[in-house]
Amino acid sequence: MGFFSFKTQDTRRSIANNHSRKATFDVYMVDNQGNEYHEPSYSGYGRFGDKDYYVLMAEMNGISEDTDQRMRSKAIDLYFKPEPDTLFPNLYAKSGKSWKNKRPDDCPYQGFFY
């Protein structure tokens, strides 16, 4: 599986992963309940703090499966083909930001190929 990444929604900065030549920076993932997950060194696979982006997205959208991998797979499908009421976790470069239901932009460099 390859890397994937996003741009932060407050600064529009590409979230580089710790395998690239670009420096990593603190990223904060926020859900619709105000929970914040801090990631100081993004690995490139969707995990921010102790939470996977797509598993959190599945939980936010009421997707329930017997494994995280199945939840993640369904949320990836929903991410790329959202319905009008789809909820998205937010990704910020600064802590304390409020959640807004907006899909983050994908990083065209996958956080690595700069």
Rosetta blueprint (number, residue, H / E / L):
1 M L
2 G L
3 F L
4 F L
5 S L
6 F E
7 K E
8 T L
9 Q L
10 D L
11 T L
12 R L
13 R L
14 S E
15 I L
16 A L
17 N L
18 N L
19 H L
20 S L
21 R L
22 K L
23 A L
24 T L
25 F L
26 D L
27 V E
28 Y E
29 M E
30 V E
31 D L
32 N L
33 Q L
34 G L
35 N L
36 E E
37 Y E
38 H E
39 E E
40 P L
41 S L
42 Y L
43 S L
44 G L
45 Y L
46 G L
47 R E
48 F E
49 G L
50 D L
51 K E
52 D E
53 Y H
54 Y H
55 V H
56 L H
57 M H
58 A H
59 E H
60 M H
61 N L
62 G L
63 I L
64 S L
65 E L
66 D L
67 T L
68 D H
69 Q H
70 R H
71 M H
72 R H
73 S H
74 K H
75 A H
76 I H
77 D H
78 L H
79 Y H
80 F H
81 K L
82 P L
83 E L
84 P L
85 D L
86 T L
87 L L
88 F L
89 P L
90 N E
91 L E
92 Y E
93 A L
94 K L
95 S L
96 G L
97 K L
98 S L
99 W L
100 K L
101 N L
102 K L
103 R L
104 P L
105 D L
106 D E
107 C L
108 P L
109 Y L
110 Q L
111 G L
112 F L
113 F L
114 Y L
